[in-house]
Amino acid sequence: MTKKETSNYLMIVFVASMMMAASLGVNMNTAGVFIVPLVEAMDVPVASVSLHITLITLGSALSGFVVPGILRRFNIRRIVLVSTLVTAGMTVLMGQTSDIYLFNFLSFIRGLAAAFFNVITVQQLINQWFVKYHGIVTSFVFSFSGIAGALLSPLLSSLITNYGLATAYLAQALLFLLINIPATVLPYTLDPREMGMEAYGAHVFTEEERDQLHEEQRPMALNLEQTRRNNLNIVLLMVFAFITTALTGLYQHLSGIGYEYGMELNQTSLLLSFCMIGNILFKLMIGWLSDAKNTVFAVISMFLVMLMGLILLSFGFNFTVLYIASFLFGAVYSVSSVGRNLLSVNLLPRDTYGRVFPVINFVSSIGGALMISFFGLTFDMTQSYQTAITLCIVMSLLGITSTLFMKALPQTE
């Protein structure tokens, strides 16, 4: 491998990491610090404010259906540039309005735009460029959403406290622009062959090998039993995606949970930071476990870590325990993003993956979108987050069950 080829592979990792930092890090993982200040500023219920995060998620989910087609037709750098400008513009306007309906509408448009540098784009980039070390690269890239959340949540919280919501939203818009600069200016393509390269670790087939492989795979395409198993895999992956992303909805309410236990606003922002630190570490760990052992083992291990965090969060003995609980709960992001993507790649045939993954991503987004608002609604009804935490424990057990059923299925080629 030449030095130029090595630098190109590293460039793809860097670009994908920055897009993930912007899309999930800035767009989603810093949104929780705005909930309590928005409730106080607009004098509306928690559910009404948390709805804007639901709409960001829903907007991204809907756009996700057209992202693969747009990526095939247009230059990826131009796509990221336009979507980043729209996302940043909507964010600035969100800081200028005090009308909750307009605020939520702007949030939805922001979500529609952010989808074009979100999970589907990033995962396609990784899938196209990496065969070897696919799990580790996926984990490393997705960990940047946690790094951004951990570093930027306290910053934005401080700006809200000292300068107000409008300034904080302006800063968030600038972060979108700055973080996505590499994805808009560096010379890369979605398909490595357009740069005269192959995916890292890919076997370059001769024409004879390609014909032989095609003949070997043809009977599998006509195998009814294999088709049934593939369909069951798809259903299980959708259940898994819905549950795991629904669990991430609790992250946006960690500030409210800390507030319920008597924390000050600056202390509650630390809960978000500890969760994002867990996000980073456990995403790196799940990729390593997946490559070293297998994906199902890695996913279940992360579920157990997250369960421990939820149990500690439900008791909230003291502030130190809450910080530890938030850190452990950060493992939810390793299963909802890296775990989901690795399971999809391992269980679905290549020709099915491209068609099905946007649907799985949509189902996943619906889970997160619904539960963010639902958790806020349960608080408005009970004045406590205990119901939400208990529900998360139950969903975690269901997630483990769905993963174990996947383990019982033979993986498809």
C-alpha positions in Angstrom: 0.0 0.0 0.0 1.3 3.4 -1.0 1.5 6.4 1.3 -1.1 8.2 -0.8 -3.5 5.2 -0.4 -3.0 5.2 3.3 -3.7 8.9 3.6 -6.9 8.4 1.6 -8.2 5.8 3.9 -7.4 8.0 6.9 -9.1 10.9 5.2 -12.3 8.9 4.9 -12.2 8.0 8.6 -11.6 11.7 9.4 -14.4 12.9 7.2 -16.9 10.3 8.5 -15.9 11.1 12.1 -16.6 14.8 11.6 -20.0 14.2 9.9 -20.9 12.0 12.8 -19.8 14.6 15.3 -22.0 17.1 13.5 -25.1 14.9 12.9 -25.5 13.0 16.1 -23.1 14.9 18.3 -24.2 18.5 17.8 -27.6 17.9 16.3 -28.9 15.4 18.8 -26.5 14.9 21.8 -26.4 18.5 22.8 -30.2 19.0 22.4 -30.9 17.9 26.0 -29.2 20.9 27.6 -31.9 23.2 25.9 -35.0 21.4 27.3 -35.2 22.9 30.8 -34.2 26.5 29.7 -36.8 26.3 26.9 -39.5 25.1 29.3 -38.8 28.1 31.5 -38.4 30.6 28.7 -41.5 29.6 26.8 -43.6 28.6 29.8 -44.8 25.4 28.2 -44.8 21.7 29.4 -41.8 19.5 29.0 -43.6 17.3 26.5 -44.1 20.4 24.2 -40.4 21.3 24.3 -39.1 17.7 23.9 -41.4 17.4 20.8 -38.8 19.5 18.9 -36.2 16.7 19.3 -38.8 14.2 18.2 -39.4 16.3 15.1 -35.6 16.6 14.4 -35.4 12.8 14.5 -38.6 12.3 12.5 -37.3 14.8 9.8 -34.1 12.9 9.5 -35.9 9.6 9.3 -38.1 10.7 6.5 -35.2 12.2 4.5 -33.4 8.9 5.0 -35.5 7.2 2.4 -34.2 9.5 -0.4 -30.6 9.8 0.9 -29.2 6.7 -1.0 -30.7 7.9 -4.3 -29.4 11.5 -3.8 -25.9 10.1 -3.0 -25.9 8.1 -6.2 -26.9 11.1 -8.4 -24.9 14.0 -6.9 -21.5 14.7 -5.5 -21.3 13.9 -1.8 -19.4 17.0 -0.9 -22.1 19.3 -2.5 -24.8 17.4 -0.7 -23.1 17.8 2.6 -22.5 21.5 1.9 -26.1 22.4 1.1 -27.5 20.3 3.9 -25.1 21.8 6.4 -26.1 25.4 5.4 -29.8 24.6 5.7 -29.3 22.9 9.1 -27.3 25.9 10.4 -29.8 28.4 9.1 -32.7 26.6 10.8 -30.8 26.5 14.0 -30.2 30.3 14.0 -33.9 30.9 13.4 -34.8 28.5 16.3 -33.0 30.8 18.7 -34.9 33.8 17.4 -38.5 32.6 18.0 -40.6 32.4 21.1 -43.5 30.7 19.4 -43.5 26.9 20.2 -45.2 26.0 16.9 -42.8 27.9 14.7 -39.9 26.5 16.8 -41.1 22.9 16.3 -41.6 23.5 12.5 -38.0 24.9 12.2 -36.8 21.8 14.2 -38.5 19.5 11.6 -36.8 21.3 8.7 -33.5 21.1 10.5 -33.9 17.3 10.8 -34.8 16.9 7.1 -31.6 18.7 6.2 -29.3 17.0 8.7 -30.2 13.5 7.4 -27.8 14.1 4.4 -24.7 14.0 6.7 -26.2 11.6 9.2 -26.0 7.8 9.8 -27.0 6.5 6.3 -24.4 8.7 4.6 -21.7 7.9 7.1 -22.4 4.1 7.1 -22.4 4.0 3.3 -19.1 5.7 3.2 -17.6 3.2 5.7 -19.2 0.2 3.9 -17.8 1.3 0.6 -14.3 2.0 1.8 -13.6 -0.7 4.5 -13.9 -4.5 4.5 -11.1 -5.3 6.9 -11.5 -3.7 10.4 -15.0 -2.7 9.5 -16.2 -3.0 13.1 -13.4 -1.0 14.6 -13.7 1.7 12.0 -17.4 1.9 12.6 -16.9 2.2 16.3 -14.2 4.8 16.0 -16.3 7.0 13.7 -19.5 6.7 15.7 -17.7 7.5 18.9 -17.2 11.1 17.7 -20.9 11.7 18.2 -20.2 11.1 21.9 -17.0 13.2 21.9 -18.9 16.1 20.4 -21.7 15.7 23.0 -19.3 15.4 25.9 -17.3 18.5 25.0 -20.0 20.7 23.7 -22.9 20.1 26.1 -21.2 22.0 29.0 -20.2 24.7 26.5 -23.7 25.3 25.2 -25.1 25.0 28.8 -22.7 27.8 29.9 -23.7 29.9 26.9 -27.4 29.5 27.8 -26.8 30.4 31.4 -24.6 33.5 30.7 -25.9 34.8 27.3 -29.3 33.2 26.7 -30.8 30.8 24.2 -30.4 32.9 21.1 -26.6 33.0 21.6 -26.4 29.3 22.3 -28.3 28.4 19.2 -26.1 30.7 17.1 -23.1 28.9 18.5 -24.7 25.6 17.7 -25.2 26.7 14.1 -21.5 27.8 13.8 -20.5 24.3 15.1 -22.4 22.7 12.3 -20.5 24.8 9.8 -17.1 24.4 11.3 -17.3 20.6 12.0 -18.5 19.8 8.5 -15.7 21.8 6.7 -13.6 18.7 6.1 -16.6 16.9 4.5 -17.2 19.8 2.1 -13.6 20.6 1.0 -11.5 17.5 1.1 -11.1 15.5 -2.2 -13.0 12.3 -1.5 -15.7 10.3 -3.2 -18.4 7.9 -1.9 -17.0 5.0 -4.1 -13.2 4.3 -3.7 -13.1 3.1 -7.3 -13.7 6.7 -8.5 -10.3 7.5 -6.9 -8.7 4.4 -8.5 -8.8 2.5 -5.2 -10.5 -0.5 -3.6 -12.1 -0.9 -0.2 -9.5 -1.5 2.5 -9.0 -5.3 2.9 -11.2 -6.2 -0.1 -10.2 -9.1 -2.3 -9.9 -8.0 -5.9 -11.6 -10.7 -7.9 -10.5 -11.8 -11.4 -13.2 -12.1 -14.1 -13.1 -15.9 -13.7 -13.5 -15.7 -9.9 -16.4 -13.2 -10.3 -18.2 -15.6 -12.6 -17.7 -18.5 -10.3 -18.9 -16.5 -7.3 -22.0 -15.5 -9.2 -22.8 -19.1 -10.1 -22.3 -20.2 -6.4 -24.6 -17.5 -5.1 -27.4 -18.0 -7.7 -29.0 -21.1 -6.0 -29.1 -19.2 -2.6 -31.2 -16.5 -4.3 -33.8 -19.1 -5.1 -33.7 -20.9 -1.8 -37.1 -20.4 -0.1 -35.8 -21.3 3.4 -33.0 -18.8 3.1 -35.5 -16.1 2.0 -37.6 -16.8 5.1 -34.6 -16.6 7.4 -33.6 -13.3 5.7 -37.1 -11.9 6.2 -37.0 -12.9 9.9 -33.7 -11.2 10.3 -35.2 -8.0 8.9 -38.1 -8.1 11.3 -35.8 -8.8 14.3 -33.5 -6.0 13.2 -36.5 -3.6 13.0 -37.6 -4.6 16.5 -34.0 -4.2 17.7 -33.7 -0.8 16.0 -36.9 0.5 17.4 -36.2 -0.6 21.0 -32.6 0.6 21.1 -33.2 4.0 19.7 -36.2 4.4 21.9 -33.9 3.9 24.8 -31.7 6.8 23.7 -34.7 9.1 24.2 -34.0 9.0 27.9 -30.6 10.8 27.3 -32.4 14.0 26.4 -34.1 13.9 29.8 -31.0 13.3 31.9 -30.9 17.0 32.8 -34.5 16.7 34.0 -33.7 13.6 36.0 -30.8 15.4 37.7 -33.1 18.4 38.3 -35.6 16.0 39.9 -32.9 14.7 42.3 -32.0 18.3 43.3 -29.1 19.1 41.0 -28.3 22.6 39.7 -28.4 23.3 35.9 -24.6 23.2 35.6 -24.5 19.9 37.5 -27.2 18.4 35.2 -25.1 19.2 32.1 -22.4 17.0 33.6 -24.8 14.1 33.6 -25.0 14.6 29.8 -21.2 14.8 29.6 -20.7 11.6 31.6 -23.2 9.8 29.4 -21.3 11.0 26.3 -18.0 9.8 27.8 -19.6 6.4 28.2 -20.9 6.7 24.6 -17.4 7.1 23.3 -15.8 4.3 25.3 -18.5 1.8 24.9 -18.7 2.4 21.1 -15.0 1.7 20.9 -15.4 -1.4 23.0 -18.3 -2.9 21.1 -16.4 -2.7 17.8 -13.4 -4.4 19.4 -15.6 -7.1 20.9 -17.4 -7.6 17.6 -14.1 -8.2 15.7 -12.5 -10.2 18.5 -15.5 -12.4 19.5 -18.8 -11.8 17.5 -21.4 -9.0 17.1 -24.1 -10.7 19.2 -21.8 -11.2 22.2 -20.7 -7.6 21.9 -24.3 -6.2 21.7 -25.5 -8.3 24.7 -22.5 -7.2 26.8 -23.3 -3.5 26.1 -27.0 -4.1 27.0 -25.9 -5.5 30.4 -23.8 -2.4 31.1 -26.6 -0.1 30.2 -29.0 -2.1 32.4 -26.7 -1.5 35.3 -26.8 2.2 34.6 -30.6 2.3 34.5 -30.9 0.5 37.8 -28.5 3.0 39.5 -30.4 5.9 37.8 -33.7 4.6 39.3 -32.3 4.8 42.8 -30.2 8.0 42.6 -28.5 7.5 46.0 -26.4 10.6 45.5 -24.9 12.8 42.8 -21.8 10.6 42.4 -24.0 7.6 41.8 -26.0 9.6 39.2 -22.8 10.5 37.4 -21.7 6.8 37.3 -25.2 5.8 36.2 -25.1 8.3 33.4 -21.7 7.0 32.3 -22.9 3.4 32.2 -26.2 4.4 30.4 -24.0 5.8 27.7 -23.6 2.2 26.5 -27.0 2.6 24.9 -25.4 4.4 22.0 -23.1 1.5 21.3 -26.1 -0.8 20.6 -28.4 1.8 19.0 -25.8 2.9 16.4 -22.7 0.6 16.1 -24.5 -2.6 17.2 -27.5 -2.0 14.9 -25.2 -1.3 11.9 -22.9 -4.2 12.5 -25.8 -6.6 13.0 -27.4 -5.3 9.7 -24.1 -5.8 7.8 -23.6 -9.3 9.2 -27.1 -10.6 8.9 -28.3 -9.1 5.6 -27.1 -10.1 2.1 -25.3 -7.3 0.3 -28.0 -6.9 -2.3 -30.7 -6.7 0.4 -28.7 -4.3 2.7 -28.9 -1.3 0.4 -32.7 -1.6 0.1 -33.5 -2.5 3.7 -31.2 -0.4 5.8 -33.0 2.9 5.1 -36.2 1.3 6.3 -34.4 0.0 9.4 -33.1 3.5 10.0 -36.6 4.9 9.6 -38.0 2.5 12.2 -35.1 3.2 14.4 -35.7 7.0 14.2 -39.4 6.5 14.9 -38.5 4.7 18.2 -36.3 7.6 19.3 -38.7 10.3 18.1 -41.8 8.8 19.9 -40.0 8.0 23.2 -38.4 11.4 23.6 -41.8 13.0 23.7 -43.4 10.1 25.6 -40.8 10.4 28.4 -41.6 14.1 28.7 -45.3 13.3 28.8 -44.9 10.7 31.6 -43.1 13.4 33.6 -45.8 16.0 33.0 -48.4 13.4 34.2 -46.5 12.0 37.2 -44.0 14.8 38.0 -41.3 12.0 38.1 -39.1 10.2 35.6 -39.3 6.9 37.5 -42.0 5.5 35.0 -39.7 6.4 32.1 -36.7 4.7 33.7 -38.7 1.5 34.5 -40.0 1.4 30.9 -36.4 1.6 29.7 -35.4 -1.4 31.9 -38.2 -3.4 30.3 -37.3 -2.4 26.8 -33.6 -3.3 27.5 -34.7 -6.9 28.4 -36.8 -7.0 25.2 -33.7 -5.8 23.2 -31.6 -8.6 24.7 -34.3 -11.2 23.7 -34.5 -10.0 20.1 -30.6 -10.1 19.9 -30.6 -13.7 21.2 -33.1 -14.7 18.5 -30.7 -13.3 15.9 -28.0 -15.5 17.3 -30.1 -18.6 16.7 -30.3 -17.7 13.0 -27.5 -18.7 10.5 -25.9 -15.6 9.1 -26.5 -15.0 5.4 -23.9 -14.5 2.8 
